[in-house]
């Protein structure tokens, strides 16, 4: 049945219907020429006629062509629309070819990270706009080159998403990585702190209580080395609790400000093609004094084509005078929210302190310091694994 449908599609056919008093007679005449799939629908008779017969036939009154199906009719439409077909073909060819290259590099980095230095290190690894994807080094190799050619960066990773490369960089906090148990790894500090205690389940604890550690410092080592016996490496496991301090400060006015949106908006459209951006507007100046800006991206990273929509929403600022104590409380709550965004999971508050200083009649400086106990241990793969943990080796536990 399936092969029959394919055969009829390549041969081509039309779906026709016949109505009127002479419909049986007309169908009988057509039947001599090879119509098929004859059926009844209300007062009409439907049938399928081969394309070769349709082109040579003359149809009396009462015969209606409902649909033309198959490759011959598709080819005719293409011939009539050569320019459109050629445009689509060229676009598809360009998209397919362009999708094999890296056209943009995005950074997911904290404030203070020198992205130009990271980008220069990535170029040394062969990662830059215009790079052919299939000749790129593995993400882990690119990561190692970046770390070896940058200062003050303990962790980074590279992701390839179609025509876009994303470089994630962490300076103050190292994001957790999860490895399977057969991969040797250390437990390192995800952020700065003072060790409270270490619970070692596998590996060697090499840090002491009350020791100050920085991001990237090894706390539980997965490497066992001996003088006269071959060492081995294990998948370290354990919990590291540390005292951490977070401080935030800011200058605030003794006013309560709130926004009232006017409903007026401006949109700026930009067509993105690989690494090039074509503005679809003449002037980019926003005519609003106070506005919120947002960008929406409609793009397909795998073909490198997209549309960027930048939108500006106008608002009016309303201010109401508030007391000194109220302003301090508002500032304290805002700074505490900022600190909470950078905490690791399961953080326990130990203490907090808020200090306020009046700068002039309307401005105050507020500083919030909060102390926590955080689990700062995170896994880091041992890059040069020389030994694999022996099976049933009971000495692989913690010290």
HELIX and SHEET records of a PDB file:
HELIX    1   1 UNK A    2  UNK A   11  1                                  10    
HELIX    2   2 UNK A   23  UNK A   31  1                                   9    
HELIX    3   3 UNK A   51  UNK A   54  1                                   4    
HELIX    4   4 UNK A   71  UNK A   80  1                                  10    
HELIX    5   5 UNK A   82  UNK A   98  1                                  17    
HELIX    6   6 UNK A  115  UNK A  124  1                                  10    
HELIX    7   7 UNK A  133  UNK A  135  5                                   3    
HELIX    8   8 UNK A  139  UNK A  148  1                                  10    
HELIX    9   9 UNK A  324  UNK A  340  1                                  17    
HELIX   10  10 UNK A  394  UNK A  396  5                                   3    
SHEET    1   A 4 UNK A  36  UNK A  41  0                                        
SHEET    2   A 4 UNK A  44  UNK A  50 -1                                        
SHEET    3   A 4 UNK A  13  UNK A  18 -1                                        
SHEET    4   A 4 UNK A  63  UNK A  69 -1                                        
SHEET    1   B 2 UNK A 101  UNK A 102  0                                        
SHEET    2   B 2 UNK A 131  UNK A 132 -1                                        
SHEET    1   C 3 UNK A 104  UNK A 109  0                                        
SHEET    2   C 3 UNK A 164  UNK A 170  1                                        
SHEET    3   C 3 UNK A 155  UNK A 161 -1                                        
SHEET    1   D 4 UNK A 204  UNK A 205  0                                        
SHEET    2   D 4 UNK A 218  UNK A 221 -1                                        
SHEET    3   D 4 UNK A 185  UNK A 189 -1                                        
SHEET    4   D 4 UNK A 377  UNK A 381 -1                                        
SHEET    1   E 5 UNK A 212  UNK A 213  0                                        
SHEET    2   E 5 UNK A 193  UNK A 202 -1                                        
SHEET    3   E 5 UNK A 237  UNK A 253 -1                                        
SHEET    4   E 5 UNK A 363  UNK A 375 -1                                        
SHEET    5   E 5 UNK A 348  UNK A 358 -1                                        
SHEET    1   F 2 UNK A 223  UNK A 224  0                                        
SHEET    2   F 2 UNK A 232  UNK A 233 -1                                        
SHEET    1   G 4 UNK A 276  UNK A 279  0                                        
SHEET    2   G 4 UNK A 255  UNK A 273 -1                                        
SHEET    3   G 4 UNK A 305  UNK A 321 -1                                        
SHEET    4   G 4 UNK A 291  UNK A 300 -1                                        
END                                                                             
